[in-house]
Amino acid sequence: MKMAVTRNRKHRLVHELGMYFAEKGYVVSLNEYKRALDRPAFLSPKEIVKVMGTYTGAVDWIEKYEPELWELIHKKEDKDPLTELAQAKTGKKNG
């Protein structure tokens, strides 16, 4: 008897996959994920496709349902304000 894929199972898978991407610092391509030795043992590409339909669908779910993880994955490097000040032109304005 085949077990139905529940929404809870999808959310759990998406959360774990998102955590893996956050550790890496970027969204890993499917080919890279297949070759990765450090991926979660229970999260094979076959399992992701079985639960989510497609690998891309799983990535889309991360963006939609795990916005905090999505921000971690795509974190923007904060510029140092002192660097900007050092690069600013110094001079007096006329007037």
PDB file of N, CA, C and O in Angstrom:
ATOM      1  N   MET A   1       0.839  -1.176   0.000  1.00  0.00           N
ATOM      2  CA  MET A   1       0.000   0.000   0.000  1.00  0.00           C
ATOM      3  C   MET A   1       0.888   1.245   0.000  1.00  0.00           C
ATOM      4  O   MET A   1       1.799   1.373   0.818  1.00  0.00           O
ATOM      5  N   LYS A   2       0.612   2.145  -0.919  1.00  0.00           N
ATOM      6  CA  LYS A   2       1.418   3.348  -1.066  1.00  0.00           C
ATOM      7  C   LYS A   2       0.926   4.430  -0.106  1.00  0.00           C
ATOM      8  O   LYS A   2      -0.273   4.679   0.020  1.00  0.00           O
ATOM      9  N   MET A   3       1.893   5.067   0.570  1.00  0.00           N
ATOM     10  CA  MET A   3       1.546   6.116   1.514  1.00  0.00           C
ATOM     11  C   MET A   3       1.336   7.438   0.770  1.00  0.00           C
ATOM     12  O   MET A   3       2.137   7.807  -0.089  1.00  0.00           O
ATOM     13  N   ALA A   4       0.268   8.136   1.102  1.00  0.00           N
ATOM     14  CA  ALA A   4      -0.013   9.418   0.467  1.00  0.00           C
ATOM     15  C   ALA A   4       0.982  10.469   0.949  1.00  0.00           C
ATOM     16  O   ALA A   4       1.423  10.456   2.098  1.00  0.00           O
ATOM     17  N   VAL A   5       1.317  11.369   0.049  1.00  0.00           N
ATOM     18  CA  VAL A   5       2.210  12.462   0.404  1.00  0.00           C
ATOM     19  C   VAL A   5       1.366  13.546   1.063  1.00  0.00           C
ATOM     20  O   VAL A   5       0.472  14.122   0.442  1.00  0.00           O
ATOM     21  N   THR A   6       1.662  13.809   2.310  1.00  0.00           N
ATOM     22  CA  THR A   6       0.902  14.812   3.043  1.00  0.00           C
ATOM     23  C   THR A   6       1.595  16.168   2.960  1.00  0.00           C
ATOM     24  O   THR A   6       2.787  16.259   2.665  1.00  0.00           O
ATOM     25  N   ARG A   7       0.842  17.193   3.218  1.00  0.00           N
ATOM     26  CA  ARG A   7       1.394  18.547   3.206  1.00  0.00           C
ATOM     27  C   ARG A   7       2.479  18.689   4.279  1.00  0.00           C
ATOM     28  O   ARG A   7       3.476  19.381   4.074  1.00  0.00           O
ATOM     29  N   ASN A   8       2.277  18.035   5.412  1.00  0.00           N
ATOM     30  CA  ASN A   8       3.263  18.084   6.488  1.00  0.00           C
ATOM     31  C   ASN A   8       4.586  17.470   6.032  1.00  0.00           C
ATOM     32  O   ASN A   8       5.657  17.984   6.355  1.00  0.00           O
ATOM     33  N   ARG A   9       4.511  16.388   5.292  1.00  0.00           N
ATOM     34  CA  ARG A   9       5.722  15.733   4.791  1.00  0.00           C
ATOM     35  C   ARG A   9       6.457  16.655   3.811  1.00  0.00           C
ATOM     36  O   ARG A   9       7.686  16.722   3.814  1.00  0.00           O
ATOM     37  N   LYS A  10       5.689  17.362   2.974  1.00  0.00           N
ATOM     38  CA  LYS A  10       6.301  18.300   2.033  1.00  0.00           C
ATOM     39  C   LYS A  10       7.007  19.429   2.779  1.00  0.00           C
ATOM     40  O   LYS A  10       8.134  19.796   2.448  1.00  0.00           O
ATOM     41  N   HIS A  11       6.331  19.971   3.784  1.00  0.00           N
ATOM     42  CA  HIS A  11       6.931  21.069   4.547  1.00  0.00           C
ATOM     43  C   HIS A  11       8.206  20.624   5.260  1.00  0.00           C
ATOM     44  O   HIS A  11       9.181  21.374   5.321  1.00  0.00           O
ATOM     45  N   ARG A  12       8.197  19.412   5.796  1.00  0.00           N
ATOM     46  CA  ARG A  12       9.387  18.895   6.480  1.00  0.00           C
ATOM     47  C   ARG A  12      10.548  18.744   5.498  1.00  0.00           C
ATOM     48  O   ARG A  12      11.678  19.131   5.798  1.00  0.00           O
ATOM     49  N   LEU A  13      10.264  18.181   4.325  1.00  0.00           N
ATOM     50  CA  LEU A  13      11.292  17.993   3.307  1.00  0.00           C
ATOM     51  C   LEU A  13      11.843  19.347   2.852  1.00  0.00           C
ATOM     52  O   LEU A  13      13.057  19.519   2.734  1.00  0.00           O
ATOM     53  N   VAL A  14      10.957  20.295   2.600  1.00  0.00           N
ATOM     54  CA  VAL A  14      11.367  21.620   2.140  1.00  0.00           C
ATOM     55  C   VAL A  14      12.222  22.315   3.202  1.00  0.00           C
ATOM     56  O   VAL A  14      13.203  22.981   2.872  1.00  0.00           O
ATOM     57  N   HIS A  15      11.852  22.163   4.463  1.00  0.00           N
ATOM     58  CA  HIS A  15      12.632  22.776   5.546  1.00  0.00           C
ATOM     59  C   HIS A  15      14.040  22.181   5.600  1.00  0.00           C
ATOM     60  O   HIS A  15      15.022  22.915   5.717  1.00  0.00           O
ATOM     61  N   GLU A  16      14.139  20.866   5.517  1.00  0.00           N
ATOM     62  CA  GLU A  16      15.455  20.215   5.564  1.00  0.00           C
ATOM     63  C   GLU A  16      16.310  20.600   4.359  1.00  0.00           C
ATOM     64  O   GLU A  16      17.506  20.857   4.497  1.00  0.00           O
ATOM     65  N   LEU A  17      15.693  20.638   3.176  1.00  0.00           N
ATOM     66  CA  LEU A  17      16.425  21.022   1.975  1.00  0.00           C
ATOM     67  C   LEU A  17      16.873  22.481   2.076  1.00  0.00           C
ATOM     68  O   LEU A  17      17.987  22.822   1.679  1.00  0.00           O
ATOM     69  N   GLY A  18      16.006  23.331   2.605  1.00  0.00           N
ATOM     70  CA  GLY A  18      16.355  24.738   2.801  1.00  0.00           C
ATOM     71  C   GLY A  18      17.505  24.914   3.776  1.00  0.00           C
ATOM     72  O   GLY A  18      18.369  25.767   3.574  1.00  0.00           O
ATOM     73  N   MET A  19      17.520  24.112   4.832  1.00  0.00           N
ATOM     74  CA  MET A  19      18.620  24.174   5.798  1.00  0.00           C
ATOM     75  C   MET A  19      19.940  23.783   5.124  1.00  0.00           C
ATOM     76  O   MET A  19      20.980  24.389   5.381  1.00  0.00           O
ATOM     77  N   TYR A  20      19.886  22.774   4.267  1.00  0.00           N
ATOM     78  CA  TYR A  20      21.089  22.345   3.542  1.00  0.00           C
ATOM     79  C   TYR A  20      21.591  23.479   2.644  1.00  0.00           C
ATOM     80  O   TYR A  20      22.786  23.772   2.613  1.00  0.00           O
ATOM     81  N   PHE A  21      20.664  24.113   1.914  1.00  0.00           N
ATOM     82  CA  PHE A  21      21.050  25.225   1.046  1.00  0.00           C
ATOM     83  C   PHE A  21      21.615  26.387   1.860  1.00  0.00           C
ATOM     84  O   PHE A  21      22.577  27.029   1.439  1.00  0.00           O
ATOM     85  N   ALA A  22      21.026  26.657   3.016  1.00  0.00           N
ATOM     86  CA  ALA A  22      21.502  27.753   3.868  1.00  0.00           C
ATOM     87  C   ALA A  22      22.926  27.476   4.346  1.00  0.00           C
ATOM     88  O   ALA A  22      23.746  28.391   4.424  1.00  0.00           O
ATOM     89  N   GLU A  23      23.219  26.217   4.666  1.00  0.00           N
ATOM     90  CA  GLU A  23      24.581  25.856   5.071  1.00  0.00           C
ATOM     91  C   GLU A  23      25.557  26.077   3.928  1.00  0.00           C
ATOM     92  O   GLU A  23      26.685  26.521   4.142  1.00  0.00           O
ATOM     93  N   LYS A  24      25.118  25.765   2.707  1.00  0.00           N
ATOM     94  CA  LYS A  24      25.965  25.948   1.532  1.00  0.00           C
ATOM     95  C   LYS A  24      26.105  27.424   1.166  1.00  0.00           C
ATOM     96  O   LYS A  24      27.152  27.861   0.687  1.00  0.00           O
ATOM     97  N   GLY A  25      25.034  28.186   1.400  1.00  0.00           N
ATOM     98  CA  GLY A  25      25.054  29.600   1.062  1.00  0.00           C
ATOM     99  C   GLY A  25      24.492  29.913  -0.310  1.00  0.00           C
ATOM    100  O   GLY A  25      24.518  31.065  -0.744  1.00  0.00           O
ATOM    101  N   TYR A  26      23.986  28.904  -0.996  1.00  0.00           N
ATOM    102  CA  TYR A  26      23.379  29.098  -2.311  1.00  0.00           C
ATOM    103  C   TYR A  26      22.485  27.899  -2.621  1.00  0.00           C
ATOM    104  O   TYR A  26      22.563  26.863  -1.961  1.00  0.00           O
ATOM    105  N   VAL A  27      21.631  28.061  -3.641  1.00  0.00           N
ATOM    106  CA  VAL A  27      20.774  26.959  -4.073  1.00  0.00           C
ATOM    107  C   VAL A  27      21.608  26.050  -4.962  1.00  0.00           C
ATOM    108  O   VAL A  27      22.137  26.480  -5.987  1.00  0.00           O
ATOM    109  N   VAL A  28      21.719  24.811  -4.568  1.00  0.00           N
ATOM    110  CA  VAL A  28      22.536  23.826  -5.263  1.00  0.00           C
ATOM    111  C   VAL A  28      21.751  23.276  -6.450  1.00  0.00           C
ATOM    112  O   VAL A  28      20.567  22.964  -6.317  1.00  0.00           O
ATOM    113  N   SER A  29      22.396  23.154  -7.605  1.00  0.00           N
ATOM    114  CA  SER A  29      21.726  22.574  -8.769  1.00  0.00           C
ATOM    115  C   SER A  29      21.477  21.088  -8.520  1.00  0.00           C
ATOM    116  O   SER A  29      22.116  20.478  -7.664  1.00  0.00           O
ATOM    117  N   LEU A  30      20.550  20.520  -9.270  1.00  0.00           N
ATOM    118  CA  LEU A  30      20.209  19.111  -9.090  1.00  0.00           C
ATOM    119  C   LEU A  30      21.417  18.213  -9.336  1.00  0.00           C
ATOM    120  O   LEU A  30      21.652  17.272  -8.578  1.00  0.00           O
ATOM    121  N   ASN A  31      22.178  18.493 -10.381  1.00  0.00           N
ATOM    122  CA  ASN A  31      23.358  17.665 -10.665  1.00  0.00           C
ATOM    123  C   ASN A  31      24.384  17.747  -9.538  1.00  0.00           C
ATOM    124  O   ASN A  31      24.974  16.738  -9.152  1.00  0.00           O
ATOM    125  N   GLU A  32      24.590  18.942  -9.019  1.00  0.00           N
ATOM    126  CA  GLU A  32      25.524  19.102  -7.906  1.00  0.00           C
ATOM    127  C   GLU A  32      24.992  18.396  -6.659  1.00  0.00           C
ATOM    128  O   GLU A  32      25.756  17.793  -5.906  1.00  0.00           O
ATOM    129  N   TYR A  33      23.671  18.474  -6.446  1.00  0.00           N
ATOM    130  CA  TYR A  33      23.057  17.825  -5.286  1.00  0.00           C
ATOM    131  C   TYR A  33      23.215  16.306  -5.375  1.00  0.00           C
ATOM    132  O   TYR A  33      23.456  15.643  -4.366  1.00  0.00           O
ATOM    133  N   LYS A  34      23.080  15.763  -6.577  1.00  0.00           N
ATOM    134  CA  LYS A  34      23.232  14.312  -6.763  1.00  0.00           C
ATOM    135  C   LYS A  34      24.639  13.855  -6.389  1.00  0.00           C
ATOM    136  O   LYS A  34      24.819  12.780  -5.818  1.00  0.00           O
ATOM    137  N   ARG A  35      25.643  14.686  -6.718  1.00  0.00           N
ATOM    138  CA  ARG A  35      27.039  14.317  -6.458  1.00  0.00           C
ATOM    139  C   ARG A  35      27.504  14.655  -5.046  1.00  0.00           C
ATOM    140  O   ARG A  35      28.552  14.181  -4.609  1.00  0.00           O
ATOM    141  N   ALA A  36      26.736  15.468  -4.335  1.00  0.00           N
ATOM    142  CA  ALA A  36      27.166  15.943  -3.015  1.00  0.00           C
ATOM    143  C   ALA A  36      27.260  14.794  -2.018  1.00  0.00           C
ATOM    144  O   ALA A  36      26.363  13.956  -1.929  1.00  0.00           O
ATOM    145  N   LEU A  37      28.340  14.770  -1.286  1.00  0.00           N
ATOM    146  CA  LEU A  37      28.537  13.743  -0.266  1.00  0.00           C
ATOM    147  C   LEU A  37      28.038  14.197   1.097  1.00  0.00           C
ATOM    148  O   LEU A  37      27.866  13.385   2.005  1.00  0.00           O
ATOM    149  N   ASP A  38      27.807  15.498   1.234  1.00  0.00           N
ATOM    150  CA  ASP A  38      27.395  16.032   2.533  1.00  0.00           C
ATOM    151  C   ASP A  38      25.893  16.314   2.627  1.00  0.00           C
ATOM    152  O   ASP A  38      25.441  16.939   3.587  1.00  0.00           O
ATOM    153  N   ARG A  39      25.124  15.861   1.643  1.00  0.00           N
ATOM    154  CA  ARG A  39      23.677  16.101   1.706  1.00  0.00           C
ATOM    155  C   ARG A  39      23.050  15.200   2.766  1.00  0.00           C
ATOM    156  O   ARG A  39      23.635  14.183   3.137  1.00  0.00           O
ATOM    157  N   PRO A  40      21.860  15.566   3.257  1.00  0.00           N
ATOM    158  CA  PRO A  40      21.186  14.715   4.243  1.00  0.00           C
ATOM    159  C   PRO A  40      20.941  13.318   3.670  1.00  0.00           C
ATOM    160  O   PRO A  40      20.483  13.179   2.536  1.00  0.00           O
ATOM    161  N   ALA A  41      21.242  12.299   4.449  1.00  0.00           N
ATOM    162  CA  ALA A  41      21.190  10.919   3.963  1.00  0.00           C
ATOM    163  C   ALA A  41      19.794  10.513   3.494  1.00  0.00           C
ATOM    164  O   ALA A  41      19.655   9.802   2.500  1.00  0.00           O
ATOM    165  N   PHE A  42      18.768  10.960   4.204  1.00  0.00           N
ATOM    166  CA  PHE A  42      17.411  10.547   3.869  1.00  0.00           C
ATOM    167  C   PHE A  42      16.809  11.374   2.733  1.00  0.00           C
ATOM    168  O   PHE A  42      15.722  11.059   2.249  1.00  0.00           O
ATOM    169  N   LEU A  43      17.497  12.416   2.309  1.00  0.00           N
ATOM    170  CA  LEU A  43      16.965  13.314   1.285  1.00  0.00           C
ATOM    171  C   LEU A  43      17.650  13.078  -0.056  1.00  0.00           C
ATOM    172  O   LEU A  43      18.414  13.921  -0.527  1.00  0.00           O
ATOM    173  N   SER A  44      17.380  11.953  -0.654  1.00  0.00           N
ATOM    174  CA  SER A  44      17.953  11.660  -1.960  1.00  0.00           C
ATOM    175  C   SER A  44      17.183  12.441  -3.023  1.00  0.00           C
ATOM    176  O   SER A  44      16.039  12.832  -2.794  1.00  0.00           O
ATOM    177  N   PRO A  45      17.795  12.669  -4.176  1.00  0.00           N
ATOM    178  CA  PRO A  45      17.065  13.345  -5.253  1.00  0.00           C
ATOM    179  C   PRO A  45      15.780  12.598  -5.625  1.00  0.00           C
ATOM    180  O   PRO A  45      14.768  13.217  -5.953  1.00  0.00           O
ATOM    181  N   LYS A  46      15.829  11.280  -5.571  1.00  0.00           N
ATOM    182  CA  LYS A  46      14.650  10.475  -5.883  1.00  0.00           C
ATOM    183  C   LYS A  46      13.525  10.751  -4.882  1.00  0.00           C
ATOM    184  O   LYS A  46      12.358  10.841  -5.264  1.00  0.00           O
ATOM    185  N   GLU A  47      13.875  10.883  -3.612  1.00  0.00           N
ATOM    186  CA  GLU A  47      12.876  11.172  -2.574  1.00  0.00           C
ATOM    187  C   GLU A  47      12.275  12.563  -2.772  1.00  0.00           C
ATOM    188  O   GLU A  47      11.071  12.754  -2.603  1.00  0.00           O
ATOM    189  N   ILE A  48      13.113  13.528  -3.130  1.00  0.00           N
ATOM    190  CA  ILE A  48      12.624  14.893  -3.361  1.00  0.00           C
ATOM    191  C   ILE A  48      11.613  14.905  -4.503  1.00  0.00           C
ATOM    192  O   ILE A  48      10.549  15.513  -4.387  1.00  0.00           O
ATOM    193  N   VAL A  49      11.944  14.235  -5.603  1.00  0.00           N
ATOM    194  CA  VAL A  49      11.042  14.187  -6.754  1.00  0.00           C
ATOM    195  C   VAL A  49       9.778  13.406  -6.412  1.00  0.00           C
ATOM    196  O   VAL A  49       8.689  13.761  -6.862  1.00  0.00           O
ATOM    197  N   LYS A  50       9.913  12.354  -5.626  1.00  0.00           N
ATOM    198  CA  LYS A  50       8.748  11.552  -5.237  1.00  0.00           C
ATOM    199  C   LYS A  50       7.763  12.374  -4.409  1.00  0.00           C
ATOM    200  O   LYS A  50       6.552  12.279  -4.608  1.00  0.00           O
ATOM    201  N   VAL A  51       8.278  13.172  -3.490  1.00  0.00           N
ATOM    202  CA  VAL A  51       7.415  13.944  -2.596  1.00  0.00           C
ATOM    203  C   VAL A  51       6.938  15.241  -3.253  1.00  0.00           C
ATOM    204  O   VAL A  51       5.764  15.597  -3.146  1.00  0.00           O
ATOM    205  N   MET A  52       7.840  15.941  -3.926  1.00  0.00           N
ATOM    206  CA  MET A  52       7.525  17.281  -4.429  1.00  0.00           C
ATOM    207  C   MET A  52       7.133  17.323  -5.905  1.00  0.00           C
ATOM    208  O   MET A  52       6.595  18.331  -6.364  1.00  0.00           O
ATOM    209  N   GLY A  53       7.386  16.267  -6.647  1.00  0.00           N
ATOM    210  CA  GLY A  53       7.086  16.270  -8.077  1.00  0.00           C
ATOM    211  C   GLY A  53       8.305  16.615  -8.905  1.00  0.00           C
ATOM    212  O   GLY A  53       8.640  15.899  -9.849  1.00  0.00           O
ATOM    213  N   THR A  54       8.976  17.713  -8.558  1.00  0.00           N
ATOM    214  CA  THR A  54      10.202  18.118  -9.245  1.00  0.00           C
ATOM    215  C   THR A  54      11.152  18.756  -8.233  1.00  0.00           C
ATOM    216  O   THR A  54      10.734  19.214  -7.170  1.00  0.00           O
ATOM    217  N   TYR A  55      12.414  18.776  -8.580  1.00  0.00           N
ATOM    218  CA  TYR A  55      13.417  19.433  -7.739  1.00  0.00           C
ATOM    219  C   TYR A  55      13.165  20.938  -7.726  1.00  0.00           C
ATOM    220  O   TYR A  55      13.273  21.585  -6.684  1.00  0.00           O
ATOM    221  N   THR A  56      12.829  21.486  -8.887  1.00  0.00           N
ATOM    222  CA  THR A  56      12.531  22.912  -8.985  1.00  0.00           C
ATOM    223  C   THR A  56      11.317  23.273  -8.143  1.00  0.00           C
ATOM    224  O   THR A  56      11.269  24.347  -7.542  1.00  0.00           O
ATOM    225  N   GLY A  57      10.345  22.385  -8.100  1.00  0.00           N
ATOM    226  CA  GLY A  57       9.169  22.610  -7.262  1.00  0.00           C
ATOM    227  C   GLY A  57       9.543  22.708  -5.794  1.00  0.00           C
ATOM    228  O   GLY A  57       8.977  23.516  -5.058  1.00  0.00           O
ATOM    229  N   ALA A  58      10.486  21.897  -5.369  1.00  0.00           N
ATOM    230  CA  ALA A  58      10.952  21.950  -3.980  1.00  0.00           C
ATOM    231  C   ALA A  58      11.628  23.290  -3.697  1.00  0.00           C
ATOM    232  O   ALA A  58      11.426  23.879  -2.636  1.00  0.00           O
ATOM    233  N   VAL A  59      12.430  23.768  -4.648  1.00  0.00           N
ATOM    234  CA  VAL A  59      13.097  25.063  -4.482  1.00  0.00           C
ATOM    235  C   VAL A  59      12.059  26.182  -4.429  1.00  0.00           C
ATOM    236  O   VAL A  59      12.185  27.112  -3.632  1.00  0.00           O
ATOM    237  N   ASP A  60      11.036  26.094  -5.274  1.00  0.00           N
ATOM    238  CA  ASP A  60       9.961  27.098  -5.253  1.00  0.00           C
ATOM    239  C   ASP A  60       9.244  27.110  -3.910  1.00  0.00           C
ATOM    240  O   ASP A  60       8.890  28.176  -3.407  1.00  0.00           O
ATOM    241  N   TRP A  61       9.027  25.937  -3.328  1.00  0.00           N
ATOM    242  CA  TRP A  61       8.371  25.844  -2.015  1.00  0.00           C
ATOM    243  C   TRP A  61       9.228  26.485  -0.934  1.00  0.00           C
ATOM    244  O   TRP A  61       8.700  27.111  -0.015  1.00  0.00           O
ATOM    245  N   ILE A  62      10.535  26.338  -1.034  1.00  0.00           N
ATOM    246  CA  ILE A  62      11.416  26.978  -0.046  1.00  0.00           C
ATOM    247  C   ILE A  62      11.207  28.487  -0.097  1.00  0.00           C
ATOM    248  O   ILE A  62      11.080  29.141   0.938  1.00  0.00           O
ATOM    249  N   GLU A  63      11.171  29.030  -1.310  1.00  0.00           N
ATOM    250  CA  GLU A  63      10.992  30.475  -1.462  1.00  0.00           C
ATOM    251  C   GLU A  63       9.640  30.923  -0.913  1.00  0.00           C
ATOM    252  O   GLU A  63       9.535  31.981  -0.294  1.00  0.00           O
ATOM    253  N   LYS A  64       8.609  30.116  -1.141  1.00  0.00           N
ATOM    254  CA  LYS A  64       7.248  30.502  -0.753  1.00  0.00           C
ATOM    255  C   LYS A  64       6.953  30.272   0.727  1.00  0.00           C
ATOM    256  O   LYS A  64       6.377  31.141   1.382  1.00  0.00           O
ATOM    257  N   TYR A  65       7.340  29.114   1.262  1.00  0.00           N
ATOM    258  CA  TYR A  65       6.932  28.724   2.609  1.00  0.00           C
ATOM    259  C   TYR A  65       8.019  28.859   3.671  1.00  0.00           C
ATOM    260  O   TYR A  65       7.731  28.759   4.864  1.00  0.00           O
ATOM    261  N   GLU A  66       9.245  29.082   3.258  1.00  0.00           N
ATOM    262  CA  GLU A  66      10.354  29.245   4.206  1.00  0.00           C
ATOM    263  C   GLU A  66      11.113  30.536   3.884  1.00  0.00           C
ATOM    264  O   GLU A  66      12.290  30.482   3.527  1.00  0.00           O
ATOM    265  N   PRO A  67      10.450  31.704   4.006  1.00  0.00           N
ATOM    266  CA  PRO A  67      11.114  32.956   3.613  1.00  0.00           C
ATOM    267  C   PRO A  67      12.360  33.276   4.438  1.00  0.00           C
ATOM    268  O   PRO A  67      13.295  33.898   3.935  1.00  0.00           O
ATOM    269  N   GLU A  68      12.375  32.852   5.708  1.00  0.00           N
ATOM    270  CA  GLU A  68      13.560  33.116   6.532  1.00  0.00           C
ATOM    271  C   GLU A  68      14.760  32.342   6.003  1.00  0.00           C
ATOM    272  O   GLU A  68      15.869  32.873   5.934  1.00  0.00           O
ATOM    273  N   LEU A  69      14.535  31.086   5.631  1.00  0.00           N
ATOM    274  CA  LEU A  69      15.622  30.288   5.059  1.00  0.00           C
ATOM    275  C   LEU A  69      16.041  30.858   3.708  1.00  0.00           C
ATOM    276  O   LEU A  69      17.228  30.892   3.383  1.00  0.00           O
ATOM    277  N   TRP A  70      15.065  31.305   2.925  1.00  0.00           N
ATOM    278  CA  TRP A  70      15.370  31.871   1.614  1.00  0.00           C
ATOM    279  C   TRP A  70      16.278  33.092   1.769  1.00  0.00           C
ATOM    280  O   TRP A  70      17.201  33.291   0.979  1.00  0.00           O
ATOM    281  N   GLU A  71      16.011  33.904   2.786  1.00  0.00           N
ATOM    282  CA  GLU A  71      16.854  35.071   3.053  1.00  0.00           C
ATOM    283  C   GLU A  71      18.258  34.644   3.475  1.00  0.00           C
ATOM    284  O   GLU A  71      19.240  35.280   3.092  1.00  0.00           O
ATOM    285  N   LEU A  72      18.359  33.571   4.263  1.00  0.00           N
ATOM    286  CA  LEU A  72      19.678  33.060   4.656  1.00  0.00           C
ATOM    287  C   LEU A  72      20.456  32.557   3.445  1.00  0.00           C
ATOM    288  O   LEU A  72      21.662  32.778   3.331  1.00  0.00           O
ATOM    289  N   ILE A  73      19.754  31.881   2.549  1.00  0.00           N
ATOM    290  CA  ILE A  73      20.406  31.333   1.361  1.00  0.00           C
ATOM    291  C   ILE A  73      20.921  32.463   0.478  1.00  0.00           C
ATOM    292  O   ILE A  73      22.025  32.386  -0.061  1.00  0.00           O
ATOM    293  N   HIS A  74      20.122  33.500   0.336  1.00  0.00           N
ATOM    294  CA  HIS A  74      20.454  34.614  -0.555  1.00  0.00           C
ATOM    295  C   HIS A  74      20.826  35.862   0.226  1.00  0.00           C
ATOM    296  O   HIS A  74      20.448  36.972  -0.148  1.00  0.00           O
ATOM    297  N   LYS A  75      21.559  35.682   1.300  1.00  0.00           N
ATOM    298  CA  LYS A  75      21.896  36.842   2.129  1.00  0.00           C
ATOM    299  C   LYS A  75      22.774  37.814   1.357  1.00  0.00           C
ATOM    300  O   LYS A  75      23.684  37.429   0.622  1.00  0.00           O
ATOM    301  N   LYS A  76      22.468  39.076   1.553  1.00  0.00           N
ATOM    302  CA  LYS A  76      23.238  40.132   0.912  1.00  0.00           C
ATOM    303  C   LYS A  76      24.338  40.544   1.872  1.00  0.00           C
ATOM    304  O   LYS A  76      24.113  40.714   3.071  1.00  0.00           O
ATOM    305  N   GLU A  77      25.519  40.699   1.324  1.00  0.00           N
ATOM    306  CA  GLU A  77      26.635  41.107   2.167  1.00  0.00           C
ATOM    307  C   GLU A  77      26.480  42.586   2.494  1.00  0.00           C
ATOM    308  O   GLU A  77      26.394  43.429   1.602  1.00  0.00           O
ATOM    309  N   ASP A  78      26.445  42.882   3.780  1.00  0.00           N
ATOM    310  CA  ASP A  78      26.318  44.267   4.209  1.00  0.00           C
ATOM    311  C   ASP A  78      27.634  44.990   3.956  1.00  0.00           C
ATOM    312  O   ASP A  78      28.712  44.514   4.309  1.00  0.00           O
ATOM    313  N   LYS A  79      27.507  46.139   3.339  1.00  0.00           N
ATOM    314  CA  LYS A  79      28.707  46.931   3.091  1.00  0.00           C
ATOM    315  C   LYS A  79      29.084  47.660   4.372  1.00  0.00           C
ATOM    316  O   LYS A  79      28.224  48.116   5.125  1.00  0.00           O
ATOM    317  N   ASP A  80      30.353  47.758   4.595  1.00  0.00           N
ATOM    318  CA  ASP A  80      30.855  48.482   5.757  1.00  0.00           C
ATOM    319  C   ASP A  80      30.689  49.980   5.506  1.00  0.00           C
ATOM    320  O   ASP A  80      31.241  50.500   4.536  1.00  0.00           O
ATOM    321  N   PRO A  81      29.942  50.681   6.357  1.00  0.00           N
ATOM    322  CA  PRO A  81      29.727  52.118   6.123  1.00  0.00           C
ATOM    323  C   PRO A  81      31.020  52.923   6.144  1.00  0.00           C
ATOM    324  O   PRO A  81      31.107  53.967   5.497  1.00  0.00           O
ATOM    325  N   LEU A  82      32.013  52.457   6.870  1.00  0.00           N
ATOM    326  CA  LEU A  82      33.290  53.173   6.908  1.00  0.00           C
ATOM    327  C   LEU A  82      34.004  53.089   5.568  1.00  0.00           C
ATOM    328  O   LEU A  82      34.708  54.021   5.181  1.00  0.00           O
ATOM    329  N   THR A  83      33.832  51.993   4.868  1.00  0.00           N
ATOM    330  CA  THR A  83      34.436  51.845   3.550  1.00  0.00           C
ATOM    331  C   THR A  83      33.835  52.863   2.592  1.00  0.00           C
ATOM    332  O   THR A  83      34.545  53.482   1.799  1.00  0.00           O
ATOM    333  N   GLU A  84      32.520  53.029   2.675  1.00  0.00           N
ATOM    334  CA  GLU A  84      31.861  53.998   1.808  1.00  0.00           C
ATOM    335  C   GLU A  84      32.336  55.413   2.116  1.00  0.00           C
ATOM    336  O   GLU A  84      32.536  56.215   1.204  1.00  0.00           O
ATOM    337  N   LEU A  85      32.516  55.720   3.393  1.00  0.00           N
ATOM    338  CA  LEU A  85      32.991  57.050   3.767  1.00  0.00           C
ATOM    339  C   LEU A  85      34.416  57.289   3.280  1.00  0.00           C
ATOM    340  O   LEU A  85      34.752  58.394   2.855  1.00  0.00           O
ATOM    341  N   ALA A  86      35.239  56.272   3.340  1.00  0.00           N
ATOM    342  CA  ALA A  86      36.627  56.411   2.909  1.00  0.00           C
ATOM    343  C   ALA A  86      36.709  56.645   1.404  1.00  0.00           C
ATOM    344  O   ALA A  86      37.621  57.321   0.928  1.00  0.00           O
ATOM    345  N   GLN A  87      35.763  56.091   0.658  1.00  0.00           N
ATOM    346  CA  GLN A  87      35.775  56.237  -0.788  1.00  0.00           C
ATOM    347  C   GLN A  87      35.109  57.533  -1.244  1.00  0.00           C
ATOM    348  O   GLN A  87      35.264  57.937  -2.397  1.00  0.00           O
ATOM    349  N   ALA A  88      34.375  58.180  -0.355  1.00  0.00           N
ATOM    350  CA  ALA A  88      33.681  59.425  -0.707  1.00  0.00           C
ATOM    351  C   ALA A  88      34.701  60.522  -1.001  1.00  0.00           C
ATOM    352  O   ALA A  88      35.772  60.583  -0.397  1.00  0.00           O
ATOM    353  N   LYS A  89      34.341  61.368  -1.926  1.00  0.00           N
ATOM    354  CA  LYS A  89      35.239  62.474  -2.279  1.00  0.00           C
ATOM    355  C   LYS A  89      35.219  63.511  -1.163  1.00  0.00           C
ATOM    356  O   LYS A  89      34.165  63.860  -0.631  1.00  0.00           O
ATOM    357  N   THR A  90      36.386  63.982  -0.832  1.00  0.00           N
ATOM    358  CA  THR A  90      36.463  65.049   0.168  1.00  0.00           C
ATOM    359  C   THR A  90      36.689  66.353  -0.568  1.00  0.00           C
ATOM    360  O   THR A  90      37.474  66.419  -1.514  1.00  0.00           O
ATOM    361  N   GLY A  91      36.020  67.355  -0.143  1.00  0.00           N
ATOM    362  CA  GLY A  91      36.175  68.666  -0.782  1.00  0.00           C
ATOM    363  C   GLY A  91      35.135  69.614  -0.240  1.00  0.00           C
ATOM    364  O   GLY A  91      34.158  69.212   0.392  1.00  0.00           O
ATOM    365  N   LYS A  92      35.367  70.856  -0.497  1.00  0.00           N
ATOM    366  CA  LYS A  92      34.438  71.871  -0.012  1.00  0.00           C
ATOM    367  C   LYS A  92      33.490  72.260  -1.130  1.00  0.00           C
ATOM    368  O   LYS A  92      33.872  72.360  -2.296  1.00  0.00           O
ATOM    369  N   LYS A  93      32.264  72.472  -0.746  1.00  0.00           N
ATOM    370  CA  LYS A  93      31.283  72.937  -1.715  1.00  0.00           C
ATOM    371  C   LYS A  93      31.372  74.455  -1.807  1.00  0.00           C
ATOM    372  O   LYS A  93      31.590  75.135  -0.803  1.00  0.00           O
ATOM    373  N   ASN A  94      31.207  74.965  -2.976  1.00  0.00           N
ATOM    374  CA  ASN A  94      31.215  76.421  -3.161  1.00  0.00           C
ATOM    375  C   ASN A  94      29.887  76.990  -2.700  1.00  0.00           C
ATOM    376  O   ASN A  94      28.826  76.431  -2.978  1.00  0.00           O
ATOM    377  N   GLY A  95      29.953  78.061  -2.020  1.00  0.00           N
ATOM    378  CA  GLY A  95      28.699  78.692  -1.689  1.00  0.00           C
ATOM    379  C   GLY A  95      28.636  79.252  -0.396  1.00  0.00           C
ATOM    380  O   GLY A  95      27.608  79.813  -0.016  1.00  0.00           O
TER     381      GLY A  95
END
